[in-house]
Amino acid sequence: MYQKGFIVVSHDRSFLDGCIDHVLSLNRAGIEVCSGNCSSYLRSFAQQQERERRQNDKLQGEIRRLQESKDRTAGWADAAEKSKFGTLSSGLKADRGYVGHKSAKMMKRVKSIAQRQERAIEQKSALLKNTEVNSPLKLMPLSYRSERLVSFSDVVPCYGERAVCAPLSFIVGRGERIALEGRNGCGKSSILKLLCGEDIAHTGRVEKGSGLIISYVPQGIAHLKGSLHAFAAEKGIESSLFFAILHKMGFRNEHLEAELSSLSDGQKKKVLLAGSLSERAHLYVWDEPLNFIDLLSRIQIEDLIEEFQPTMLFVEHDKSFTEHIATRIVTMRAP
């Protein structure tokens, strides 16, 4: 008798918790199947990572000691070889034939020891787990001079003559992290674009504080073309900082030199996020920032926001992210 089942691919932790009983994890070191939902898997994964980090630290110490011993052994060989051309304590020159014979024996012994040490280093290195390392990110938000950054008064985005939502009124205060929620097509992205200065048909009024600096992550990625160097130059951000953040988000060196069009959707989204993290701003406006982003990177970004607590207005469908990050939820209603 066949037992029916399914495989689902998703980065939404709340969704996965509600519908799965096993996790098929594609890790850097291999593939494993874990019983339980997403939350139980993440707890187990964190414990496993901590164990592997401790084991890796121990192995790295042993490898360093073996390498130091190997270097000392090589030093013995060098000293023996040089002694052929030295003098004895009596002032007489050494018998180069005799010393050469001893040197050859020493070199043979050293070579044998070095080979054993090299094999030991290789064996220890093979035991190192390819631990998933998410380096902590940093953010340097600017503090705005007044409590109110932005106010929306009866704002309604319009598609042609059609209002897409009921009039929306709210204030973004300093230190708040506001999540915009509502059904698809209700104008959430339009509200963010209006705030960032795009020409969107609307009624009502959007008022921004004087001198307000906004860092914006758009929902779409199709516009990304050219090199990462050109992207950094266009945004006016420091390329070394931008590349360092990308590296912490899992980019390898070859990715940093690749054309943006050749990157995966997840990597392109990380480029947009890294660009925003490289900017100092009073307000971070992110439109579905976690689209295509892997689970571990989502947690990495959550940790960043919880540590540095920037003022934010964002749209995100990941319920767990919103629950962890939002200080307030503004719901957009049907017209």
N, C-alpha and C positions, 0 to 999 in steps of 0.2 A: 504494500500500500504506500502510495506516495503522499508525503506531507506537503501541503501547500505553504508557500512562503514568498517573501519578496526581498529585494535588495534596494535600498534607497540611499541616494547620495545627497547630503544636505549639510550646511554649516549652521543651521538654526538649532541651537541646543534645546530650546523648549519644545520644538516640533519633534525632534528625535526622542526626547524623553517620553513623549506621549505615544510613540508608535513602534519602538524597537525593543528587542530583548537580547540582542547581541551586537557587538561592534567589530567590524572587520577593519583593522587598523593597518594602514600602509605606512610603516615607519621607515626611516633611513636605513636601519639595520636589518629590515625584513618585514614580513607580514605576520600578524597574529590575530587570532579571534578571541574576543573577550566576552564573557557572559555579563549581561546587565544592560542598563540604558546608558545614555551619553554621560550623565552626571557621575555615575558610579565608575565609568571608564576613565573619566578625567581625574577622579580622585586616585584611582589605582595607578594611572599613568604618572601622576605627579610623584607618588611614592616610589615608583620604579625609577623615575628619572633621578630622584635624590639618592637612591641606592647606587645607581650607575655612576653618578657624579663622584660619590665617595670612593667607589672602586677605581674609577679613572684617575682620581688624585693619587691614590696609592700606587697604581701602576706607573703613572708618570714619574713619581719619585723613584721607583725602582729602576726605570729606564734611565733617569738622570745619573743614578749611582753607577749603573753599568757603563754608561757612556764615559763617565769620569775615569772609571777603572780602565777602560779601553784606551783613553788618552794617556794615562800614566804608563800603560804597557808600551805604547808607541814611543814614549819618552825614553824608556829603558833601551830600546833598539837604537835610537838616535845616539844615546850616550855611548853605547858599546861600539858603534861604528866610528864615532869621533875619536875614541881612545886609541885607534890605530895610528893616529898622527900626533899623539901627545908624548909626554915624557914621564918617566917613572919618578917616584919621590927621591931616588938617589941622584937624579939629574941626568941619568942615561936615557937614551931614546928607547922606546918600547920595541920589543921584537914584533915587527908588523905581521910576520907569518903566524906567530903564536896567537897574537891578539886577534888577527883576522879570523883564525880558526875558531877562537872563542866567540867572536862577533857573529860568525855564521851560525854557530850553534844557538846563540842567543836570538838571532833573527828568526831562525826556524821555530824556536820555542814561542817567541813573541807572535809569530804569524798564526801558530796553532791556537794560542790563547785568544788572539784577536778574533779568529774565526768563531771560536766558542762564544765569545762575548757578543759578536754580531748576531749569531743565531739566537742567543738569549734575548737580545733587544728586539729582534723580529718577532719572536714568540710572545713577548710581553705586549708589543704593539698590536699584534693580532687579537689580543684579548680586549683591547679598548673598544668599548661600545660607541657606536655612532650616536651619541646622545643628542636629542633635539635641544639646541641651545637658543633661547630667545633672549638676546641681550636687552637690558632695560633701555627704553627710549627716553628722550628728554624733550621738554617743551618749555618755551620761555614766553608765556603770555604777558602782554602789557596790561597794566592796571589803568582803567579809565578814571578820569577825575571826578565824575559824578555817578550817582547811583543808577540813573536811567541812561541806557545806551540807545535803545530803539523803542518806538511806540507805533503800533498798528491801530488805526481807528476806522472801523467799519470797512475794512478792505475786502474787496471781492474781485478776484481775477476773472476775466471774461474771455471766452472763445467766440469771437465775432460779437453777436448781440446777446449771447447766452452767458448768464452767471453760472459759475461752476460750484459755488458754495454759498452758504449763508454769510452775512457780513461778519468779519473776524476782527476782534479787538483784543489786544494784549500788549504788555510791556515786557521788554527784555531788560532785566536788572543786572547790575554788576554781580558776578559770581554765580549766576543762574546757568543751568544747563537744561534748556527747554526742548522737549521732543514734540514735533508736530505729528499728529496722527489723523487718519481719515481714510476713507475708501479710495481705491485707485481712481484717478481722474478728477479728484476734488480740488486740485490746484496747489498741492503741498510744494512741489518743485517751483511753481510759479511764484509763490510767496517768497521763497528763498532767492529766486532770480530778481524779483522786484527789489529786495533788500540790497542786493549786490549791484544794482544800477542798470539792469537790463530793461529794455523797453517792452514791457508787458502791458497789454490792455487791462485796465482795472478801474474800479471805482473806490472811493475812500482815500485815506491818506497814510503814507508811510513817512515817519520822521526819524532821522538819524541824528545822533549827537554830533556836535561840531568836532572835526578832526578825528572821527572814529575810523580806526583801521580794521578792515575785515579780511580774513583769510577764508577763501571759498574753495570747497571741493565739490565739483559738479557730479551729477549722477553718471553722465555719459563718459565713455573713454574713446569713442571713434575718432575724435579730433586729434589724438596723440600721434604725432609723426616726427621724424627727424631723430636726432641724437639726444641723449640725456644731458650732454653739455649744452646743447642749444636750448633745451627745456629750462635748465637752470638759469641761463643767460636771459631768456625771455621773461622769466618771473623775477629776475633781479635778486636771486638768492645765492648764497655762498656755496659754490659747487662742492668744496671739501666737506662741509657739513651735510649737504644733501646726499652725497655719496656714502658718508658714514652712516646716515640713517637708513639708507637702502641696504647697506651691508648688514646692519642689525636686523633688518626685516627679511633677511634670507637671500639677498642678491649675491651671486658669486661674481668674481672679477670679470668673467666673460660677458655677464649680463650688463655690466656697467658700460661696456663698449658697443653693445648691440643697438640696432635701430629700434625705436619704440614700436614700430609696426610689427616687428618679429617677436615681441614679448607676448606672454599669455595674458588673458584678461585679468587674472589675479595680479600679475606683476604690474600691469598698466595701472590698476587701481592703487597699488602700493606706491607707484611713482607720484600719483596725485596726492596721496596722503603724506608722503615724505616731503613733497613740495610745500604743503601746508605746515607741516611740523618745522620746516626750515624758516618759516616766516614768524616774525614777532607781531602779534595782532591783539587788539582789544577784544575782538569777537571772532570765533571760529564758526563758520557756517558750512555744515557738511550735509550733502544730499546723498543718502544711502551709501555711506562710506565703506560699508562692509560687503558690498556686492563683490562676489568672486573671491573674497578673502578667506583663507584657511582658518581653521578653528584656533590653532595656537596663536596665530597673529591677531585674531580678534581679542583673545585674552590679553595679549601683550599691549594692545591699544587701550583696552579697558584699564589696565594697571597704570598706564601713562596718564590717562585722564583723571583717575582717582587720586593720583599723587599730586599732579600740578593744578587740578581744578580750574581749568580755563572757563571763561564765559562762552557758552555755546548755544546755537540754535541748530537743530538737526532733524533729519528725517531718516528713520532706520526701521526696517521690518524685523530685525532680530530682537525678539521680545526680551531675551536675557540681557542683551546689551543695554536696552532701554531701561530695564528694571535696575541695573547696576549704576547707570550713569545719570539718568534724568533726575533733576530736582523738581521738575514740574512737567506735566503733559498738557498740551493745548490740542483739543480735538476740533477738527474742521467738520462742520455739519453740512448736510445737503441743503440746497437753496429752497 
